[in-house]
């Protein structure tokens, strides 16, 4: 991929934006990466405060070689007073093998801080314990009608962002561990560990990342006053149970009224996180135009954790299946297609700890994602091709095989199916088994 840094005055029709110098939340478009199709697009970016940007030369036009300014610059002048609404969001597709999961332009500082996944997992495990303990404490405050302080939450967010900077797969690995008995802290951790890397991928500001982190930890605070056994009920709710569980929003709203230190945006996200863009959510059936832009990030991360761990009256499902479910729901208008698409970029085609079958007949666990080759992760072989468990550790990096090898993943396996996993070795419930 070849990119060029240009000024906003050099931007012209036919160019493909790769990166803007403003946070995603301030962009007039839901997706930063897009082709410029009209002078109106340029005017909207100017109005949003864009000064400089990077264009992708492999996907769009370059600056004319004999012009300092683009040939059609005159078409973008004097139209700021007549700006139309942004065009419809481009259709988002899951990343292909030719499209990297994240940008290659990683800063030297971040590269220097990078640590192996096995090392960062130890830090992430400590963070998980701190987060679950914190959520339990916050839930007790809510249950007792006491206010919650923002100062008690911000430090853990900063620690977690630092962990993601060192290795962005450690917290995501813990998110996918199998859980027997779901507690409120477990669910909060799951949403939290996904919302931070997604917010970073969407180029949110530090303030917005902090707000999203707080909202993730507190979004189900209303459950503190409800029967907890209903949270991870695997069967559909009865009408009375559904009505009861939906009260966690109004309960949270009452709790938040006493929390003067929490940012107003955090309160809004918590109250809105079960709304849908098509207006079919609750409690107020808000449409997309009335839902806070950051809420759309909390919506999908909450729905993903609920899906893979079987919360809110539904059976759990494989990570890959949960991503497909969210993508289909986004196509139907429930969620932002852009945000779901970016989440797929963050998670990978085969999310961490996914059980897979290789073209050799061997069965394995995905233990690390190659960000440049998402279809070829690093895997740990669990069953040999003859169905027997491996007698020794065997790890294969599918992206860096010998010339004679051509192993690839042919399907995702459900570890719950004993025909696929007769000894239960593909169920990952701890770091040690990952």
C-alpha positions in Angstrom: 0.0 0.0 0.0 1.4 3.4 -1.0 0.1 6.5 0.8 0.8 10.2 0.5 0.3 13.0 3.1 -1.5 16.0 1.6 -3.3 19.1 2.8 -7.1 19.5 2.7 -6.6 22.1 -0.1 -5.0 19.4 -2.2 -7.9 17.0 -1.8 -9.8 16.3 -5.0 -12.5 14.0 -6.5 -11.3 10.5 -7.1 -8.8 10.4 -4.2 -9.2 7.7 -1.5 -8.8 8.8 2.1 -6.7 6.5 4.2 -6.4 8.6 7.4 -7.6 11.9 8.7 -6.0 14.2 11.3 -9.2 14.4 13.4 -10.8 11.8 15.6 -13.4 9.4 14.1 -16.1 10.9 16.3 -15.6 14.4 14.7 -15.7 13.1 11.2 -18.7 14.0 9.0 -18.6 10.4 7.8 -19.0 7.2 9.7 -16.1 5.6 7.9 -12.8 7.5 7.6 -11.6 5.4 4.6 -13.6 6.4 1.6 -13.3 7.7 -2.0 -14.0 11.4 -2.5 -17.0 11.6 -4.9 -18.0 15.3 -4.8 -17.0 18.8 -3.8 -19.5 18.5 -1.0 -17.5 15.7 0.6 -14.4 18.0 0.7 -16.5 20.9 2.1 -17.8 18.7 4.9 -14.2 17.6 5.8 -13.1 21.3 5.9 -16.0 22.2 8.1 -15.1 19.3 10.5 -11.6 20.8 10.9 -9.4 18.6 8.7 -6.1 20.2 7.9 -4.0 17.3 6.7 -4.7 13.7 5.6 -3.2 10.6 4.0 -4.5 9.3 0.7 -4.2 5.7 -0.6 -2.6 5.8 -4.0 -3.4 2.2 -4.7 -7.2 2.9 -4.4 -7.6 6.4 -5.7 -6.1 9.3 -7.6 -2.8 11.1 -6.8 -2.0 14.8 -6.9 -1.5 15.9 -10.6 2.3 16.0 -11.1 2.3 19.4 -12.6 0.0 21.1 -10.1 0.5 22.3 -6.5 -3.2 22.3 -6.1 -5.8 19.8 -7.5 -7.1 20.6 -11.0 -10.7 20.8 -9.7 -10.0 22.9 -6.6 -12.4 25.7 -7.9 -15.3 23.3 -7.6 -14.9 23.1 -3.8 -14.8 26.9 -3.1 -17.6 29.0 -1.9 -20.0 26.1 -1.1 -19.6 25.8 2.7 -22.8 27.7 3.1 -24.7 25.1 1.1 -23.5 21.8 2.6 -25.7 18.8 2.1 -26.1 15.9 4.5 -23.2 13.3 4.2 -23.9 10.6 1.7 -24.9 7.1 2.8 -22.3 5.0 4.5 -20.4 2.7 2.2 -21.1 -1.0 2.5 -18.7 -2.6 5.0 -17.4 -6.1 4.3 -15.2 -8.3 6.5 -11.5 -7.9 5.8 -10.0 -9.9 2.9 -6.6 -11.5 3.0 -5.3 -8.6 0.9 -6.5 -6.0 3.3 -4.5 -5.7 6.6 -6.4 -5.8 9.9 -4.8 -2.6 11.2 -2.7 0.1 9.7 1.0 -0.6 9.0 1.9 2.9 10.1 2.7 2.1 13.7 4.8 4.6 15.5 8.3 3.8 16.5 7.4 4.3 20.2 4.6 1.7 19.9 6.9 -0.7 18.1 9.5 -0.3 20.8 7.0 -1.1 23.5 5.5 -4.2 21.8 5.9 -7.4 23.8 5.1 -11.0 23.1 1.6 -12.2 23.7 2.7 -14.8 26.2 4.3 -12.0 28.3 1.4 -9.5 28.1 -1.1 -12.2 28.9 0.3 -12.2 32.5 -0.4 -8.5 32.8 -3.8 -8.9 31.2 -4.8 -11.6 33.7 -3.9 -9.2 36.6 -6.0 -6.5 34.9 -8.9 -8.8 34.5 -8.9 -9.5 38.3 -8.7 -5.8 39.1 -11.6 -5.0 36.7 -13.9 -7.7 38.0 -13.2 -6.6 41.6 -13.8 -2.9 40.6 -17.1 -3.8 39.0 -18.2 -5.7 42.0 -17.4 -2.7 44.2 -19.3 -0.4 41.9 -22.3 -2.7 41.8 -22.4 -2.7 45.6 -22.4 1.0 45.7 -25.3 1.1 43.2 -27.2 -1.5 45.2 -26.8 0.6 48.3 -27.8 3.8 46.5 -24.4 5.4 46.8 -22.8 7.6 44.1 -20.0 6.3 41.9 -16.8 8.4 41.3 -15.1 8.7 37.9 -11.8 8.9 39.7 -12.1 5.3 40.8 -12.5 4.1 37.2 -10.0 6.1 35.1 -6.8 4.5 36.4 -7.8 1.0 35.2 -8.7 2.4 31.8 -5.2 3.9 31.5 -3.6 0.6 32.5 -5.6 -1.3 30.0 -4.8 1.1 27.1 -1.1 0.7 28.0 -1.6 -3.1 27.8 -3.2 -2.8 24.4 -0.4 -0.6 23.2 2.1 -3.2 24.1 0.1 -6.1 22.7 -3.5 -5.7 21.4 -4.4 -9.4 21.6 -3.8 -10.1 25.3 -7.1 -8.7 26.7 -9.0 -10.1 23.6 -7.7 -13.6 24.4 -9.1 -13.4 28.0 -12.4 -12.1 26.5 -12.9 -15.4 24.7 -12.1 -17.8 27.5 -14.9 -20.2 28.3 -16.9 -19.2 31.4 -19.0 -21.6 33.4 -20.7 -19.1 35.7 -21.1 -15.6 34.3 -21.1 -12.8 36.8 -21.6 -9.1 36.2 -17.9 -8.4 36.4 -17.2 -11.0 33.8 -19.6 -9.4 31.3 -18.3 -5.9 32.0 -14.7 -7.1 31.5 -15.7 -8.7 28.2 -17.3 -5.5 26.8 -14.5 -3.4 28.2 -11.7 -5.5 26.7 -13.2 -5.2 23.3 -14.4 -1.6 23.4 -11.0 -0.1 24.0 -9.1 -1.6 21.0 -12.2 -0.9 18.8 -12.2 2.8 20.0 -8.5 3.0 19.2 -9.1 1.5 15.8 -11.8 4.1 15.2 -9.3 6.8 16.1 -11.3 8.1 19.0 -9.8 10.8 21.2 -8.4 10.0 24.7 -11.4 11.6 26.3 -13.8 9.5 24.2 -11.8 6.3 24.9 -12.1 7.1 28.7 -15.8 7.7 28.3 -16.3 4.4 26.5 -14.2 2.6 29.0 -16.4 4.0 31.9 -19.6 3.2 30.1 -18.4 -0.4 29.4 -17.7 -1.0 33.1 -21.0 0.6 34.2 -23.4 -0.2 31.4 -25.2 -3.0 33.3 -25.0 -1.4 36.7 -28.8 -1.6 37.0 -28.5 -5.4 37.2 -27.2 -4.9 40.7 -30.8 -4.7 41.9 -32.1 -7.5 39.7 -32.0 -11.4 40.1 -28.6 -12.2 38.8 -29.5 -15.7 37.7 -31.4 -14.1 34.8 -28.3 -12.5 33.4 -26.9 -15.8 32.1 -30.1 -17.7 31.6 -29.5 -19.8 28.4 -33.2 -20.2 27.6 -35.5 -17.4 26.1 -37.0 -15.1 28.7 -40.7 -15.4 29.5 -42.6 -12.1 28.9 -42.5 -11.3 32.6 -38.7 -12.0 32.8 -38.1 -9.9 29.7 -40.1 -7.0 31.2 -38.2 -7.4 34.5 -34.7 -7.5 33.0 -35.4 -4.4 30.8 -35.8 -2.5 34.0 -32.0 -2.5 34.5 -32.0 0.7 32.3 -34.4 2.7 34.4 -32.6 1.4 37.6 -29.3 2.6 36.2 -30.8 5.9 35.3 -31.8 6.5 38.9 -28.4 5.4 40.1 -26.6 7.7 37.7 -28.6 10.8 38.8 -26.6 10.7 42.1 -23.3 10.3 40.3 -22.4 14.0 39.7 -18.7 13.2 38.9 -19.5 11.0 35.9 -19.4 12.7 32.5 -22.8 13.3 31.0 -21.8 11.3 27.9 -21.1 8.2 30.0 -24.6 8.4 31.4 -26.1 8.8 27.9 -24.3 5.7 26.6 -25.4 3.6 29.5 -29.1 4.6 29.1 -29.0 4.1 25.3 -27.0 0.9 24.9 -30.0 -1.3 24.2 -31.4 1.1 21.6 -31.2 0.0 17.9 -30.5 2.2 14.9 -33.8 1.2 13.3 -35.8 2.3 16.4 -36.7 -1.2 17.6 -34.7 -1.1 20.8 -35.5 0.0 24.3 -36.4 1.8 26.5 -37.3 4.8 24.3 -37.2 3.2 20.8 -34.7 5.9 19.6 -33.8 6.1 15.9 -30.2 6.4 14.7 -30.4 10.2 14.5 -31.2 10.4 18.2 -28.6 7.8 19.4 -25.2 9.2 20.5 -22.5 8.3 18.1 -20.4 6.6 20.8 -23.4 4.5 21.8 -23.1 2.7 18.5 -19.7 1.3 19.6 -21.1 0.2 23.0 -24.1 -1.5 21.3 -22.0 -3.9 19.2 -19.4 -4.7 21.9 -22.2 -5.5 24.4 -24.1 -7.6 21.8 -20.9 -9.5 20.9 -20.1 -10.5 24.5 -23.7 -11.5 25.2 -23.7 -13.7 22.1 -20.5 -15.6 22.7 -21.2 -16.2 26.4 -25.0 -16.8 26.2 -26.4 -13.9 28.1 -29.8 -12.3 28.2 -31.9 -15.4 27.4 -29.8 -16.8 24.5 -27.5 -19.7 23.9 -23.8 -19.0 23.5 -22.2 -19.2 20.1 -18.8 -19.4 18.4 -17.0 -16.1 18.0 -17.1 -16.4 14.2 -20.8 -17.1 14.3 -21.3 -14.1 16.6 -19.5 -11.8 14.2 -21.7 -13.1 11.3 -24.8 -12.5 13.4 -23.8 -8.9 14.1 -22.9 -8.3 10.5 -26.3 -9.5 9.3 -28.0 -7.4 12.0 -26.1 -4.4 10.8 -27.2 -5.0 7.2 -30.8 -5.0 8.5 -30.2 -1.6 10.1 -29.9 -2.5 13.8 -26.2 -1.5 14.1 -23.7 0.6 12.3 -22.3 -1.3 9.4 -19.0 0.6 9.7 -18.5 -0.1 13.4 -19.3 -3.8 13.0 -16.9 -4.0 10.0 -14.2 -2.3 12.0 -14.8 -4.7 14.9 -14.3 -7.6 12.5 -11.0 -6.0 11.5 -10.0 -5.9 15.2 -11.2 -9.4 16.0 -9.9 -11.1 12.8 -11.6 -13.6 10.6 -10.8 -16.3 13.1 -11.0 -14.7 16.6 -8.5 -15.7 19.3 -9.1 -19.2 20.9 -11.3 -20.2 17.9 -11.2 -24.0 17.4 -10.4 -24.8 13.8 -9.7 -27.7 11.4 -6.8 -27.5 9.1 -6.5 -28.9 5.5 -4.2 -31.6 6.9 -7.1 -32.9 9.1 -5.5 -31.7 12.3 -7.6 -29.7 14.8 -6.1 -26.6 16.4 -6.7 -23.5 18.5 -6.0 -20.0 17.1 -3.5 -18.5 19.5 -2.3 -15.4 17.7 -3.5 -13.3 14.7 -1.3 -12.2 11.9 -2.5 -8.6 11.3 -1.3 -8.6 7.7 -2.7 -12.1 6.9 -5.9 -12.6 8.9 -6.7 -15.9 7.1 -3.4 -17.3 8.3 -3.1 -17.1 12.1 -0.7 -18.9 14.4 -2.3 -22.1 15.7 -1.6 -24.7 18.4 -2.3 -28.2 17.2 -4.5 -30.1 19.7 -5.6 -33.2 17.7 -3.5 -35.0 15.1 -4.9 -35.9 11.7 -5.8 -39.4 13.0 -7.9 -37.9 15.8 -5.4 -38.6 18.5 -4.4 -35.8 20.9 -1.0 -34.3 20.4 1.7 -35.8 22.7 3.8 -32.7 22.6 3.3 -29.0 22.0 3.1 -28.2 18.3 2.6 -24.6 17.1 2.3 -23.6 13.5 2.5 -20.1 12.1 0.3 -20.5 9.0 1.5 -17.2 7.6 5.2 -18.3 7.6 5.2 -21.9 6.5 7.9 -23.7 4.6 7.6 -23.6 0.8 6.5 -27.3 0.7 3.7 -26.7 3.2 0.3 -25.3 2.2 -1.8 -25.7 5.4 -4.9 -23.5 5.7 -8.0 -23.4 7.9 -11.0 -25.2 6.2 -13.6 -24.7 8.9 -14.4 -23.5 12.4 -15.2 -26.2 15.0 -17.7 -26.1 17.8 -15.9 -27.5 20.9 -19.3 -28.3 22.5 -19.8 -30.9 19.8 -18.2 -34.1 21.2 -17.9 -35.6 17.7 -15.5 -32.7 16.9 -13.8 -32.5 20.3 -14.2 -36.0 22.0 -11.9 -35.2 24.9 -13.0 -31.6 25.4 -9.5 -30.3 24.7 -10.6 -27.4 22.5 -12.6 -25.7 25.2 -10.3 -22.8 26.4 -11.1 -21.7 30.0 -7.8 -20.5 31.2 -4.6 -18.9 30.0 -2.7 -22.2 30.5 -5.0 -24.0 28.1 -4.8 -21.3 25.4 
